[in-house]
């Protein structure tokens, strides 16, 4: 049976079990699933995450109370972002069928199920202990060489649990912009030191075994507006985008082994991050084009 079918069957067994009541913190961890459910049920889905609905079916949670309003523009933004990172991950898996994937800050994302990695792929989902505990309750464990690590992704200790004998793909969605500059740079430096071909136990396969890193970033305009409390949907959360950048190639300066491969910007019909009128006015500024994007690096 193909791995995708096994994953679907594995999820279905959860549907007959009693629904779970989550704490407010746990509900927040699931907030992004709401948009993936809306996308998957649409006539022309962008991401088509069939697993999101299966997770939502297990809990007693009113997802209409999500931080983000029920607006098709939010659905398009978040699902376009996830799809781009999925695309880069699939390309790497096709290039390196025997590899390691690190999904850092994995949250409740079912990326490993969507990828349905082959037998030569070693996959690690890494996030805080509370997140991993919730994943274990709601998301079925994939077959194959799959692991979950409950840890702060910016810590160093967990890296030693991951072998460095294969080309490595690092995926980080909705993570980098929340890190401080110092912690973020140190994390990327440690990842490169650990998993670059020159550092790996088997040499990483030479030039053909180089790793890749895919993640999304936010621009300085967006971070400044959040600092000024001008992002209504995040006003009550207290979060800040602490590592904004307008230059997609800026991460090359962290380590000489980091090489920028490409970027993807988001749809032009941006959701009203700053309210309808303010967002429309800001869209005329040159810096608005840097508000958010995904980037791909090789190391």
N, C-alpha and C positions, 0 to 999 in steps of 0.2 A: 504494500500500500504506500503511495507517495507520502512524503513527510507532511505536506500541507493537509492531506485528508486525515492523517493521524492526529494532527493538531486540532482540527475541527471536532473530531470524535472525542478527543480528550476534553474539550471545552463543554461539549453537550452534556456530559455526565454531571456537571455542576448545576444544570438547570432544574433538576428535580429536588435539589437540596433547599432547606429553608433559607430565606433571604437574610442577609446580615444587616445589622444596624451599626452604622459607622459613627465614630466620634467626629466633631467638627473639623479637626485637623485631618483626619483620614478623608473626609469629604472633599477638602481642598485639593488633596493629592489626585483626586479623580476628576477635577473640574475640566481638564482638557479633553477628556473622553466624550463629553457632551457634544462637542463640535464634530468629532469623528463619527459619532452615531448619526448626527444630522447629515453629514456628508455621505456616509455609506447608504443611507436610505433615500438619497436624492436620485433623480433620473440620470444624472451624469456625474457620478462621484469623482473626486480628484484623487483621494488617497484610497478609498474603498476598503477601509479597515473593518473587516467583518468580525474581528475579535472584540472591538469596543462594545458593541451591543451585548455580546455574551457576558462581558464583565458587568455592565450596567444592570443586566437582568438579575444579578445576584444580590443586589443591595437595595435597602429601603432608603433611597435618597432622591430628593426632588432636584433633578439636574437643571430645571428651568431657573433655579436660583443661582446659577453660575455667576462668577465675577463678571463675565462678558455677556452683553445682551444677545438675545437671539436675533442675530443679524447675519445675513449670508456673507457679508464681507469678512467677518471674523472667521467663519468656517473656511472661506477661501484662503485666508492668510495662513492659519495654522496648518491646514492640510497641505497647502503648497509647500510650506517649510518642511514638513515631515516627508513629503514625497521626494523632494530634492535630496535630502539626506539619505533616504532609502535608495534612490537611484545611484548615488555615489558608492554606497555600500555594496549594492548588487554588482556594480562594475568591478569593484575590488575582489569580490568573491569569484567572479568569472575569471579575473586575471590570476588570482592566487587561490585555487581550490583547497589548498592545505595552508591554513592561516589561523590567526587568532583575531577575534573581534572584541574590543572593549567598548561597551556601551555605558558611558559615564553619566551619572545623573539620570539613570534610566526611568525613574518615576514609575508610572503605571503603563508605560509604552509597551505595546506588543510587537515591537520591531523584530525581535527574534522569531516570532511566529510568522510575521509577514515575509521575512527573508527565507524561511524554511531552509536553513543552511545544510549543506551536504555533509557527509560523514567525515570529511577532512577538516571541518571547521570547529575550532574550539571557541566557545562564546562565553563572555563574562558580562553579567549585568551588575553594575556597581552603584550603590546609593546608600543613604543613611539607614541605620538599622530599622527605624520605624517604617520606612518605605519598603524595604525588603520584606519585612514582616507582613505588610499588607499585600505585597505581590504574592507571597506564599499562600495567602488566604484566597485570593481572587483570580490569579492567573495560573493556569495549569503549567507544570514544568515540562518544557519541550524534551523530546527524546534526543539522544546524542550526547556530545561532549559539551554539556551546558552547566554553568556555575553561577551562583549569586554570591556577591560579597557585600556584607553590611559594613560600610565604612564611609567616612568623609573622603570624597574623591581627592581633596587637596592634601590628605595625609600621605606619608611615604610608605608606611608599613605594609599596606595591602598589596602594593606592587610586587612584593616578594612572593605572593601567592600565585602570581601569573608567570608561567614559563615564557622565556624570551627566545625560543628556538624556531619561531616561524615568523613570516611577514605579518605585521600587525596593523589592523584598521581600528582607529579610535573615532567613535561617534559621540558628539556632545550636542544635544538639542536643548535650548533654553537654559543653558548653564553658564557659559563663559561670561556673559555680561553682568552676572550677579557676583562674580568673584572680585576681590580686590586686585589691583594691578600686581602687587607683590606676590600674593598667593597664586594668582593665575599664571604668572610667568614661571614661578618655581614648579608648578604642576606640569606645564608643558615641557620645561627643561628636563624634569625627571622622566617623563614619558619618552622623550627623544633619547635620553641617555640609556634608558632600559631597553627600548625596542628598536632602535636604529640598527641596520645591518652590522655596523662595526662593533656594536655592543652585544649582539645576541650570541647565545651559546654556540650556535651552528653557523654563525656568520650571516644569518638572515638570507642566504641564497644569493649573495652578491647584489649587483645592480637590479636584477629582476626581483629581489626580495625586499625592496624598500617598502616602508610602511606609509600609510596615509592617515590624515586627520581631517575630519569634516565637522564643522560646527557653524552655528549662526552667531551673528554679532549685531549690536545696536549702535547707532551713531551718537555723536555728542549732542545733537539737537534734541533727540529723544530723551537722553539722560538729563539734560538741563531742564527740560519741561517737567520731568518727573521730580527733580529736586525742588522745583517751584510749585509742586503739588498741582500740576496742570494736566494730570492723566486721571480723569475721573474713575475709570474702571479699576485703578490700582490705589485709589486714595485711601482706602481703609486697610490696606495690607501692610503699609510701612516698608515695602520693598524699595530698593534703589538699584539702578543699573550702574555699578561701580567701576566697570571696565569698558567704557564706550570707545569706539574708534571709527574714524571716517575713511581710513586707508585699509583696504582689504589685504594689502601686501605687508602690513606693519608687523605681522608675526614672524616674518623672516629675520627680523632683528633680534629675536629671542635666542636663536641658535643658527649657526651657519648651515646646519644640515636641513633646516626647514626651507622648502621651496614652494612658492605659491603656484598652484596649478590652475585655479579658476574660481569664479564666483557666480552666484545667481541672486538676482534681485527679486523683490516680491511684486505682485500684481499692482498696477497703477491705481486701481480703485481701493485705496487704503481704507481700513475701517476707521471710525472716529476716535482715534487714540486720545485726542485732546479736545473732544467735543466736535460736533459737526462743523460749526463755523470756523473755529480756530484751526482745525485740521485743514480745512479748505484754504484758508489764508496762508498757512505755513507751507502748503504744497507749492507755492510760487517761489519759495526761497531755494537757491542752488543747493543748500545743505540738506534739503528735504530728501534728495535722492539717496543720501547716505543713511537714512533712518534705520534701515535694517537690511540684512542680506545673509546669505550662507556662503562660506568659503571652504575651499579644498586645498590641502597642503600635502606635500610628499616629504618624507624624512628618512 
